Amino acid sequence: MEEKPEGVFTLFVAGGSSRSRTAIASLRQICAEHFPNDCDLTIVDVLKEPELAEEKNVLATPTLIREKPLPSVRLIGDLSDKVRLLAYLNLPSHQASEAKSQS
């Protein structure tokens, strides 16, 4: 029986804009750091697949949907601030970990 990935994310972007590229890079880095062998990241270009955006009620890009770990979270807008993004996703940042270890 195949196990489901620990992190399941769907990122909706609009084409190859700089915001789209930044969002994709941020999410790939988070997957690599927090779910090294257990991340399922699906990237949906709403210009190419508008029906998927409609199905998930995505009205703006970039939109990130975290389906796992639960609870599900939906983030809309600028995903370039990694520390803030980690906080919204309720994932530990390395800065927070380092501060705790120094105390």
N, C-alpha and C positions, 0 to 999 in steps of 0.2 A: 504494500500500500504506500503510495507516494504522499509525503507530508506536504502540507501547504506552507508557503513561505511565511516567515515571521513578520515581514513588512510588506504590505500590499498598498501600492499607490497608483493613482491615475492622474496624470498631469495633462490638462487641456491647454494648448497653446494656439496661437494664430500665426501660422507661417514661420519664417525664419528670422523674425525681428530680434533685435538685441535683447529685449525683455524675455522673449521665448528662449533664446540661447542661454541667458543667465539663469532662468528658472530650471532648465534642463540640467545645466552644470551643477547648480546647487543641490538638486535632488539626487543626482548621481553620486555626488560626494557624500551626502547624508546616508544613502544606501550603503556605500562602501564602508563608511565608518561605523554605522550603527547596526547594520544587517549584512555583514560581510559575505555570507554565503546563502542568505535567506531573504532576498528582496525581490519583489515582483514590481517593477516600475513599467507602467504602460504610458506611452506618450501619444496623445491624440491631437492631431492638427485639425482644428475645427473648420479650416478652409477646405480640407480634403474629405473630412468625415463629419459633416454637420449633423447627421442623424444621431451620432453617438453623443454629441453635446446636447442635443434636444432630449434624448432619452434620460440623461442625467441632470437635466434642467440647468445647464451651464449657460450663463448669460454674458459672462465677461471672461477675459483671459489676461494673464494666466490664472487658471483655477486648479488647485490641487485637492484631490480627494484621498484621504487616508482611510482605507477600509479595514486595515489591520495594522497594528494592534488596536483593539477596541478601546474606547468608543470611536466610532467613525468621526472624522474631522474634515471640514471643508474650509480651505483658505483661498481667498480671492485677492489678486493684485500682486504687488511687488514681492517677489520671493528672493531678493538679492541679499537681505540681511540675515546671514546664517544663524546668528545667536537668537534673533527674534523668531526665526522660522523654527528652530529647535524648541524654543519655549512654547510656541503655539502647538507644536506636535507632541508636547510633553515628553521630549527626549532630552537627556542630559547633554549639556555642552561641555567641551573639554575645559573651557575656562572655569565653569562652575566646579568641575571635578578637581581641577588644580587648586582652586581656592580652598576647597574642603580639605585637601590633603596637606595644605600648608598651615592649617589652623591647629 
